[in-house]
Amino acid sequence: MSIPNPTTGLGVAAQILSTGNVQPASTIPGKNGIILSLSGANGYSSTFQLDPIVADVSGAPVPTGTALVLTSVAASSPGVLVLSAVAASTDGVHSVYTGTITGGGSNAFAGQQFIIAGFANAVNNGTFAVTASTTTTLTVVGVNQVAETHAGTATGVEGTAVYTGTITGGGSNALAGQDFTIAGFTTAANNGTFLCTASSTTTLTLRNIAAAAETHAATATSEESGTNQLTYIVYPSKTLSGNTYQPSGSSTAVASVSSTGLVTALAVGHTEVETSFPTFNNTVGTAGTSFGGSLPKNKIYASQNVKVIA
């Protein structure tokens, strides 16, 4: 019997770990859903960047690419914001936190989620979706907050840090959507596996909310490179027309997914997105944005439910 040569660490036992935007964050199927809003006015964005990690059975990331040379990293932005007070909800839907909201002008943080901590009243702490922001306020979806003047913090779940180095092949955001394992920095928070949101030939912008400024030799190794890349497929939904048991009619595109894993809301409803990765050096499959694409054979995969609201 002929057995194909396995990819490094992905011969027979591997998994894809993927989280959604439902809190608390989880990679457990059924608890890692994605909620999107067509209007963006319900505390959820109209898009969500999938951030899957290819891992071994222990959950340790499996880098599959070539290590890039890094020389420094800048502190994350927005990083940790300082809060001083929170007002009780006046409309039964939203609450306003006051503080020094660096970079928050012109609703820059709308659609993002922030982890609030440090307040004496437990109901004022937690993870909340931001609907509006200024340089002094964060308006979040929250109905239980009570008025309080107290020192607190707001940490952006989607905070990013810019890593500088020799980023071969990174021009024109070519590496956006890939995960990179960072190693070699002396500050522990600068190392780890992070999603790339932008790239150039000299920089990698990674989703690391805890990064601290540091100049030091380090490496960035992609988990997806060359022909062994993650593939994304979104399944269409069917409209129901006169048949109780079997949905019929034309397919309705509830959401789309790009070749780099960006999920975009298209219509109110439910659908499912699948992330897959070829094993045994099998590279059959193309990165499709709909069910019409082809998936790798001998794959490992993860599936997530997507709910689109108005």
Buried (B, 14 or more C-beta within 10 A) or exposed (E): EEEEEBBEBBBEEBBBBBBBBBBEEBBEEEEBBBBBBBEBEBBBBBBBBBBBBBBEEEEEBBBBBEBBEBBBBBBBBBBBBEBBBBBBBEEEBBBBBBBEBBBBEEEBBBBBBBBBBEBEEEBBBBBBBBBBBBEBBBBBBBEEBBEBEEEBBBBBBBBBBBBBBEBEEBEEBBBBBBBBBBBBBEEEBBBBBBBBBBBBEBBBBBBBBBBBEBEEEBBBBBBBBEEBBBBBBBBBBBEEEEEEEEEEEEEBBBBBBBBBBBBBBBEBBEBBBBBBBBBBBBBEBBBBBEBEBEBBEEBBBBBBBBBBBE
